[in-house]
Amino acid sequence: MAGGEGSTTTIERNVLGAVLVAFGALTVVALGVDGLGGFADAITFNWASWQIYVDLVIAVAVICVWLHRDARSRGANPWPWIVGAAIVGMFSPLLYLLLRRTSR
C-alpha cells in the first residue's frame, strides 16, 4: 500500500468505501430486479456461468487466506470475516480492509 507496509491511507480508505457503496448499490438493484433466484439462475445458466462462479469462489477463498494471515499478524480474530465472506461474498473482505487497524 502507498503508506508503507501495513498502513492504509485516507485515499485508499475513500476508494474502498466508494467500491463498497457501489457494489452494495449494484447488489440492491440485482436483488430488487431479479430476487435471490436471479443469482441461482445466473450461476446455472450455462457452463460459462459455472466457470465464472467457480472462479469467483476461488478468488474469495484466496483473499480469505490472505485475510487470515493479515488478521492474525495484527492480533485480530479472522474468523468472523471469513465466515462473513462465505455468506455475503466480497462484502466481508472489503469491510475488513476498510475497518482494519492502520498499523501493526
Disulfide bonds with the S-S distance in Angstrom:
none
